[in-house]
Amino acid sequence: MNGPGVLTPIFGRARDVLVTEGPAAARIVVTVVVAWQAALWLGADQPPVYAAIVPLVALRGDPLNALATSLQRVLGVVAGVAIGIAVLNVLHPSTAALALVVALGLVVGLFLPAGGGVNVQVPASSLLVFASTSPDAYALHRLWETAAGAVVTILLAPLLWPPDPRHALTVLVEESRAHLTQALIGTAAVLGTDPGAARDNLTAVSGHVEAVHGHAVLARKAERAMRFNPLRRRQRDTVARLARNVATADGLTPHLTTLARETAAFTGREDLTEVLTDARHRLPALAASTAEAIADTLDGDRPWQARTAAREQLMAYARADGRPAATALRRPFQQILDDLERHSTP
């Protein structure tokens, strides 16, 4: 029999999902109901489905982009019904008319992108015109219902359980820092060991780099969302600082990739045995100090101390080994510390 111990993790996951996704779901439900009711108050003589669809589409997945998605939907519907009316004024409903409407809708959708791809709302709205025996009346109703839903979404989305860019960015900074640290420490650990391990590490570093790139995209999105978040205006300076921290972390990734590539290229070479032996004694400590400098710079916690320690280790390594391969291994660390220095400069 399943005991309480088995159910506890299930309830825990359910609670975590409700805490994480519950506010977004509640925001959608309230906005859908208000949009529907607003359309009825404005005189909708049929169920105003389009007014309710707008918040479902606009707030789905990413509430930070509600405004942009709503505007894209409005433009898509306007363009779609216009295409449908124009074609049906020239052609009777037929396969040829259907093909023409879809083709024109897709072409227009290329210039009204939604989420980075073709805006399929355009051809979809065009096709729905075919379902009405009175296309002109249908189009008019769809237009103003959609506009009403978009207005309600734009007005309510920033006010109902608004997303917290500061919290989101704090998490992104912490995760970016963790990815950078793992990439740096992991590369130093495999240097001069097994060539296969060095190649695997290069793959792992590429994964860390892609994760930080994704965090940078999310950080820019969160920063832009502050423009339409009146309840969190006091957090603007903090949000800007955190977004800059994520951008700095993203700017460090090319140096980590270079270090991983050099490590993969050098590991296993017999002519570099002495260089790699010396590097294996020095690089782990240098990587740890550099990782601490990254963490302290992104946290704003006395970053100069960690950077100074890392630079001292870097200079000691340069004095001890000036061979080209050693210089190539040190260069990414130098570039990382230089970037951190520029980040801390007002």
SULQUI-V996898 format. One record per residue. N is the residue number from 1. PHI is phi in whole degrees, 0 to 359 (NA if undefined). OMEGA is omega in whole degrees, -180 to 180 (999 if undefined). D_CENTER is the distance of its C-alpha to the mean C-alpha in Angstrom with 2 decimals. Layout:
BEGIN
n=N phi=PHI omega=OMEGA d_center=D_CENTER
n=N phi=PHI omega=OMEGA d_center=D_CENTER
END
This chain:
BEGIN
n=1 phi=NA omega=177 d_center=43.25
n=2 phi=279 omega=-179 d_center=39.80
n=3 phi=270 omega=178 d_center=40.19
n=4 phi=301 omega=-180 d_center=38.21
n=5 phi=296 omega=179 d_center=36.46
n=6 phi=285 omega=-177 d_center=34.86
n=7 phi=283 omega=-177 d_center=33.66
n=8 phi=302 omega=178 d_center=32.20
n=9 phi=298 omega=180 d_center=29.00
n=10 phi=295 omega=178 d_center=28.56
n=11 phi=295 omega=178 d_center=28.99
n=12 phi=296 omega=178 d_center=26.70
n=13 phi=295 omega=179 d_center=23.81
n=14 phi=297 omega=178 d_center=24.68
n=15 phi=295 omega=180 d_center=24.70
n=16 phi=297 omega=179 d_center=21.29
n=17 phi=295 omega=180 d_center=19.89
n=18 phi=296 omega=180 d_center=21.82
n=19 phi=293 omega=-176 d_center=20.66
n=20 phi=281 omega=-173 d_center=16.94
n=21 phi=259 omega=-178 d_center=17.09
n=22 phi=303 omega=179 d_center=20.44
n=23 phi=301 omega=179 d_center=19.57
n=24 phi=295 omega=178 d_center=17.19
n=25 phi=295 omega=179 d_center=20.05
n=26 phi=297 omega=178 d_center=22.62
n=27 phi=300 omega=-179 d_center=20.89
n=28 phi=293 omega=-178 d_center=20.97
n=29 phi=300 omega=-178 d_center=24.58
n=30 phi=298 omega=-178 d_center=25.89
n=31 phi=293 omega=177 d_center=24.38
n=32 phi=299 omega=-178 d_center=25.74
n=33 phi=296 omega=-180 d_center=29.13
n=34 phi=294 omega=179 d_center=29.37
n=35 phi=296 omega=178 d_center=28.42
n=36 phi=299 omega=-177 d_center=31.03
n=37 phi=295 omega=179 d_center=33.64
n=38 phi=298 omega=178 d_center=33.07
n=39 phi=295 omega=177 d_center=33.69
n=40 phi=295 omega=178 d_center=36.83
n=41 phi=296 omega=-179 d_center=38.04
n=42 phi=280 omega=173 d_center=37.59
n=43 phi=108 omega=178 d_center=39.99
n=44 phi=296 omega=-179 d_center=38.19
n=45 phi=266 omega=174 d_center=41.07
n=46 phi=228 omega=179 d_center=38.95
n=47 phi=307 omega=-175 d_center=36.08
n=48 phi=281 omega=-176 d_center=33.17
n=49 phi=298 omega=-177 d_center=30.68
n=50 phi=297 omega=178 d_center=28.54
n=51 phi=297 omega=180 d_center=28.17
n=52 phi=282 omega=-178 d_center=26.81
n=53 phi=291 omega=-176 d_center=24.51
n=54 phi=304 omega=179 d_center=22.53
n=55 phi=295 omega=177 d_center=20.95
n=56 phi=298 omega=-179 d_center=20.42
n=57 phi=282 omega=-173 d_center=18.37
n=58 phi=291 omega=-175 d_center=16.76
n=59 phi=263 omega=-178 d_center=15.74
n=60 phi=290 omega=172 d_center=14.86
n=61 phi=81 omega=-173 d_center=11.66
n=62 phi=224 omega=-179 d_center=9.82
n=63 phi=295 omega=-179 d_center=12.57
n=64 phi=295 omega=-176 d_center=10.88
n=65 phi=254 omega=-176 d_center=11.50
n=66 phi=302 omega=-178 d_center=15.00
n=67 phi=297 omega=-178 d_center=16.91
n=68 phi=298 omega=-179 d_center=15.47
n=69 phi=293 omega=179 d_center=15.72
n=70 phi=297 omega=179 d_center=19.20
n=71 phi=296 omega=177 d_center=20.37
n=72 phi=298 omega=-180 d_center=19.31
n=73 phi=293 omega=179 d_center=21.22
n=74 phi=301 omega=180 d_center=24.19
n=75 phi=298 omega=179 d_center=24.41
n=76 phi=296 omega=179 d_center=24.12
n=77 phi=293 omega=179 d_center=26.87
n=78 phi=302 omega=-180 d_center=29.07
n=79 phi=296 omega=-177 d_center=28.89
n=80 phi=295 omega=-179 d_center=29.44
n=81 phi=291 omega=177 d_center=32.47
n=82 phi=296 omega=177 d_center=33.90
n=83 phi=296 omega=-179 d_center=33.81
n=84 phi=299 omega=179 d_center=35.34
n=85 phi=296 omega=-178 d_center=38.10
n=86 phi=298 omega=-179 d_center=38.89
n=87 phi=291 omega=-179 d_center=39.28
n=88 phi=289 omega=174 d_center=41.34
n=89 phi=284 omega=-180 d_center=43.59
n=90 phi=253 omega=-177 d_center=44.52
n=91 phi=241 omega=172 d_center=44.33
n=92 phi=281 omega=177 d_center=45.23
n=93 phi=304 omega=-177 d_center=42.72
n=94 phi=199 omega=178 d_center=42.87
n=95 phi=297 omega=179 d_center=40.99
n=96 phi=296 omega=179 d_center=41.15
n=97 phi=296 omega=178 d_center=39.80
n=98 phi=299 omega=-179 d_center=36.96
n=99 phi=298 omega=-179 d_center=36.02
n=100 phi=295 omega=-179 d_center=36.21
n=101 phi=296 omega=-180 d_center=34.06
n=102 phi=296 omega=-179 d_center=31.28
n=103 phi=298 omega=180 d_center=31.49
n=104 phi=296 omega=179 d_center=31.44
n=105 phi=297 omega=179 d_center=28.59
n=106 phi=292 omega=179 d_center=26.41
n=107 phi=297 omega=179 d_center=27.45
n=108 phi=295 omega=179 d_center=26.58
n=109 phi=298 omega=176 d_center=23.24
n=110 phi=296 omega=-178 d_center=22.34
n=111 phi=263 omega=175 d_center=22.61
n=112 phi=235 omega=-173 d_center=20.80
n=113 phi=296 omega=177 d_center=17.47
n=114 phi=228 omega=180 d_center=15.42
n=115 phi=74 omega=176 d_center=11.88
n=116 phi=90 omega=180 d_center=12.66
n=117 phi=229 omega=179 d_center=15.97
n=118 phi=293 omega=178 d_center=19.44
n=119 phi=279 omega=-177 d_center=19.96
n=120 phi=288 omega=176 d_center=22.28
n=121 phi=298 omega=-178 d_center=23.19
n=122 phi=295 omega=179 d_center=25.71
n=123 phi=295 omega=179 d_center=27.84
n=124 phi=297 omega=178 d_center=27.48
n=125 phi=294 omega=178 d_center=28.93
n=126 phi=297 omega=-179 d_center=31.57
n=127 phi=293 omega=-179 d_center=32.67
n=128 phi=296 omega=177 d_center=33.04
n=129 phi=298 omega=-180 d_center=35.60
n=130 phi=297 omega=-176 d_center=37.80
n=131 phi=284 omega=-177 d_center=38.09
n=132 phi=260 omega=175 d_center=39.94
n=133 phi=284 omega=177 d_center=43.64
n=134 phi=233 omega=-174 d_center=43.14
n=135 phi=303 omega=-179 d_center=40.10
n=136 phi=298 omega=-180 d_center=40.63
n=137 phi=293 omega=179 d_center=40.72
n=138 phi=301 omega=-178 d_center=37.79
n=139 phi=300 omega=-179 d_center=35.67
n=140 phi=299 omega=-180 d_center=36.67
n=141 phi=297 omega=-178 d_center=35.80
n=142 phi=296 omega=-178 d_center=32.38
n=143 phi=294 omega=-175 d_center=31.59
n=144 phi=284 omega=175 d_center=32.56
n=145 phi=295 omega=179 d_center=31.20
n=146 phi=296 omega=179 d_center=27.75
n=147 phi=297 omega=179 d_center=28.07
n=148 phi=297 omega=178 d_center=29.21
n=149 phi=297 omega=180 d_center=26.30
n=150 phi=293 omega=180 d_center=23.83
n=151 phi=297 omega=179 d_center=25.72
n=152 phi=298 omega=-180 d_center=25.77
n=153 phi=297 omega=-178 d_center=22.04
n=154 phi=296 omega=-178 d_center=21.30
n=155 phi=282 omega=-173 d_center=23.92
n=156 phi=269 omega=-174 d_center=23.23
n=157 phi=305 omega=-180 d_center=19.48
n=158 phi=287 omega=-174 d_center=19.16
n=159 phi=258 omega=-177 d_center=22.32
n=160 phi=264 omega=180 d_center=22.01
n=161 phi=43 omega=-175 d_center=20.24
n=162 phi=297 omega=176 d_center=17.60
n=163 phi=298 omega=-177 d_center=14.28
n=164 phi=256 omega=-179 d_center=14.68
n=165 phi=300 omega=-179 d_center=12.27
n=166 phi=296 omega=179 d_center=14.64
n=167 phi=295 omega=-180 d_center=14.48
n=168 phi=300 omega=-179 d_center=10.72
n=169 phi=289 omega=177 d_center=10.78
n=170 phi=300 omega=178 d_center=13.89
n=171 phi=295 omega=-180 d_center=12.45
n=172 phi=296 omega=178 d_center=9.69
n=173 phi=297 omega=-179 d_center=12.74
n=174 phi=297 omega=-179 d_center=14.90
n=175 phi=290 omega=178 d_center=12.87
n=176 phi=297 omega=178 d_center=12.37
n=177 phi=299 omega=179 d_center=16.08
n=178 phi=296 omega=179 d_center=17.01
n=179 phi=296 omega=179 d_center=15.53
n=180 phi=297 omega=-179 d_center=17.38
n=181 phi=296 omega=-180 d_center=20.46
n=182 phi=297 omega=179 d_center=20.65
n=183 phi=295 omega=-177 d_center=20.38
n=184 phi=290 omega=-178 d_center=23.01
n=185 phi=294 omega=-179 d_center=25.39
n=186 phi=296 omega=179 d_center=25.17
n=187 phi=293 omega=179 d_center=26.10
n=188 phi=297 omega=-177 d_center=28.98
n=189 phi=287 omega=-175 d_center=30.23
n=190 phi=265 omega=-178 d_center=30.65
n=191 phi=302 omega=177 d_center=32.23
n=192 phi=74 omega=180 d_center=35.73
n=193 phi=263 omega=-179 d_center=35.67
n=194 phi=252 omega=179 d_center=35.20
n=195 phi=303 omega=178 d_center=33.84
n=196 phi=296 omega=178 d_center=32.15
n=197 phi=295 omega=179 d_center=30.37
n=198 phi=294 omega=178 d_center=29.28
n=199 phi=291 omega=177 d_center=27.86
n=200 phi=298 omega=179 d_center=26.07
n=201 phi=296 omega=178 d_center=24.65
n=202 phi=299 omega=176 d_center=23.35
n=203 phi=296 omega=179 d_center=21.47
n=204 phi=296 omega=179 d_center=20.13
n=205 phi=296 omega=177 d_center=19.10
n=206 phi=300 omega=177 d_center=17.26
n=207 phi=295 omega=177 d_center=15.24
n=208 phi=297 omega=-180 d_center=14.56
n=209 phi=296 omega=179 d_center=13.64
n=210 phi=297 omega=178 d_center=11.11
n=211 phi=297 omega=179 d_center=9.52
n=212 phi=293 omega=176 d_center=9.60
n=213 phi=302 omega=178 d_center=8.29
n=214 phi=297 omega=178 d_center=5.00
n=215 phi=296 omega=179 d_center=5.44
n=216 phi=296 omega=177 d_center=6.63
n=217 phi=297 omega=179 d_center=4.19
n=218 phi=296 omega=180 d_center=2.98
n=219 phi=295 omega=178 d_center=6.70
n=220 phi=296 omega=179 d_center=7.87
n=221 phi=294 omega=179 d_center=6.90
n=222 phi=294 omega=179 d_center=8.67
n=223 phi=294 omega=178 d_center=11.36
n=224 phi=295 omega=-178 d_center=12.07
n=225 phi=296 omega=180 d_center=12.47
n=226 phi=297 omega=179 d_center=15.35
n=227 phi=296 omega=-176 d_center=17.42
n=228 phi=243 omega=-178 d_center=17.90
n=229 phi=233 omega=-173 d_center=18.21
n=230 phi=296 omega=-177 d_center=21.92
n=231 phi=281 omega=-176 d_center=22.30
n=232 phi=233 omega=-178 d_center=20.22
n=233 phi=297 omega=-179 d_center=21.53
n=234 phi=293 omega=-179 d_center=23.18
n=235 phi=267 omega=-173 d_center=19.92
n=236 phi=302 omega=-179 d_center=18.96
n=237 phi=296 omega=179 d_center=20.39
n=238 phi=295 omega=179 d_center=18.81
n=239 phi=296 omega=179 d_center=15.31
n=240 phi=298 omega=180 d_center=16.02
n=241 phi=294 omega=-180 d_center=17.37
n=242 phi=294 omega=178 d_center=14.53
n=243 phi=297 omega=178 d_center=12.01
n=244 phi=294 omega=178 d_center=14.71
n=245 phi=297 omega=179 d_center=14.98
n=246 phi=294 omega=178 d_center=11.47
n=247 phi=298 omega=177 d_center=12.31
n=248 phi=297 omega=177 d_center=15.62
n=249 phi=301 omega=179 d_center=14.40
n=250 phi=296 omega=180 d_center=12.50
n=251 phi=291 omega=179 d_center=15.84
n=252 phi=277 omega=-173 d_center=17.80
n=253 phi=298 omega=178 d_center=16.45
n=254 phi=300 omega=-180 d_center=18.97
n=255 phi=290 omega=178 d_center=21.78
n=256 phi=293 omega=177 d_center=20.92
n=257 phi=297 omega=178 d_center=20.85
n=258 phi=299 omega=180 d_center=24.17
n=259 phi=298 omega=-180 d_center=25.68
n=260 phi=295 omega=178 d_center=24.86
n=261 phi=293 omega=178 d_center=26.35
n=262 phi=297 omega=179 d_center=29.40
n=263 phi=297 omega=179 d_center=29.88
n=264 phi=294 omega=-179 d_center=29.81
n=265 phi=287 omega=-175 d_center=32.18
n=266 phi=276 omega=-176 d_center=34.59
n=267 phi=298 omega=180 d_center=34.83
n=268 phi=97 omega=179 d_center=37.92
n=269 phi=279 omega=-178 d_center=39.69
n=270 phi=291 omega=-179 d_center=43.24
n=271 phi=287 omega=-180 d_center=43.82
n=272 phi=248 omega=-176 d_center=41.10
n=273 phi=303 omega=-178 d_center=42.40
n=274 phi=294 omega=179 d_center=43.61
n=275 phi=299 omega=-177 d_center=40.48
n=276 phi=290 omega=177 d_center=38.25
n=277 phi=298 omega=178 d_center=40.68
n=278 phi=293 omega=-179 d_center=40.51
n=279 phi=295 omega=-180 d_center=36.71
n=280 phi=294 omega=176 d_center=36.36
n=281 phi=277 omega=-173 d_center=38.31
n=282 phi=257 omega=-172 d_center=36.35
n=283 phi=293 omega=179 d_center=32.72
n=284 phi=303 omega=179 d_center=31.78
n=285 phi=293 omega=179 d_center=32.93
n=286 phi=295 omega=178 d_center=31.31
n=287 phi=295 omega=179 d_center=27.96
n=288 phi=296 omega=179 d_center=28.34
n=289 phi=294 omega=179 d_center=29.25
n=290 phi=292 omega=177 d_center=26.38
n=291 phi=297 omega=177 d_center=23.89
n=292 phi=294 omega=177 d_center=25.61
n=293 phi=295 omega=177 d_center=25.36
n=294 phi=297 omega=-178 d_center=21.57
n=295 phi=299 omega=-178 d_center=21.38
n=296 phi=292 omega=179 d_center=23.94
n=297 phi=292 omega=-180 d_center=22.44
n=298 phi=290 omega=178 d_center=19.00
n=299 phi=274 omega=-176 d_center=21.02
n=300 phi=73 omega=-176 d_center=23.57
n=301 phi=254 omega=-180 d_center=26.35
n=302 phi=45 omega=-174 d_center=29.16
n=303 phi=294 omega=-176 d_center=27.11
n=304 phi=294 omega=-179 d_center=30.20
n=305 phi=296 omega=-180 d_center=32.10
n=306 phi=293 omega=179 d_center=29.78
n=307 phi=295 omega=179 d_center=29.36
n=308 phi=297 omega=179 d_center=33.15
n=309 phi=297 omega=180 d_center=33.76
n=310 phi=294 omega=179 d_center=31.45
n=311 phi=293 omega=178 d_center=33.17
n=312 phi=296 omega=177 d_center=36.54
n=313 phi=295 omega=180 d_center=35.79
n=314 phi=295 omega=180 d_center=34.51
n=315 phi=292 omega=178 d_center=37.74
n=316 phi=296 omega=177 d_center=39.89
n=317 phi=295 omega=180 d_center=38.38
n=318 phi=295 omega=179 d_center=39.03
n=319 phi=292 omega=-176 d_center=42.61
n=320 phi=280 omega=-175 d_center=43.18
n=321 phi=212 omega=180 d_center=41.87
n=322 phi=257 omega=-179 d_center=41.62
n=323 phi=292 omega=-174 d_center=41.47
n=324 phi=304 omega=-179 d_center=38.95
n=325 phi=296 omega=177 d_center=37.00
n=326 phi=295 omega=177 d_center=36.67
n=327 phi=298 omega=178 d_center=35.61
n=328 phi=297 omega=179 d_center=32.86
n=329 phi=288 omega=-180 d_center=31.60
n=330 phi=282 omega=-171 d_center=31.75
n=331 phi=303 omega=178 d_center=30.05
n=332 phi=301 omega=178 d_center=26.36
n=333 phi=294 omega=178 d_center=27.29
n=334 phi=299 omega=-179 d_center=28.92
n=335 phi=292 omega=177 d_center=25.92
n=336 phi=297 omega=-179 d_center=23.61
n=337 phi=295 omega=177 d_center=26.17
n=338 phi=296 omega=179 d_center=26.61
n=339 phi=295 omega=178 d_center=22.93
n=340 phi=295 omega=177 d_center=23.06
n=341 phi=297 omega=179 d_center=26.27
n=342 phi=294 omega=178 d_center=24.81
n=343 phi=298 omega=-177 d_center=21.97
n=344 phi=279 omega=179 d_center=24.76
n=345 phi=280 omega=-178 d_center=26.91
n=346 phi=301 omega=999 d_center=26.88
END
